[in-house]
């Protein structure tokens, strides 16, 4: 069985996402665009202890350039 991230999204850190290889899917609050966040780049910038929910507010949409992404889900790696 693959490692499971915590059920409470407010406690998940970037370090946990990298360790479990789960993907962070975010949605833009401005235009609704949904896509995967670059967890490795965020980890390098903000560190392993950065909480996913705090990061989502700092993301910039690649479609409309808006800020304030909303975490939609954390998904397991493909094939699991």
GIKA-V427555 format. One record per run of one state. SS is the DSSP state (~ for helix, > for strand, _ for the rest). FROM is the first residue (numbers start at 1). TO is the last residue. Records with the same first field share a line. If there is no record, write none. Layout:
BEGIN
SS = FROM-TO + FROM-TO
END
This chain:
BEGIN
_ = 1-8 + 12-12 + 21-22 + 29-33 + 37-38 + 47-50 + 57-59 + 61-66 + 68-68 + 76-80
~ = 9-11 + 14-20 + 39-46 + 52-56
> = 13-13 + 23-28 + 34-36 + 51-51 + 60-60 + 67-67 + 69-75
END
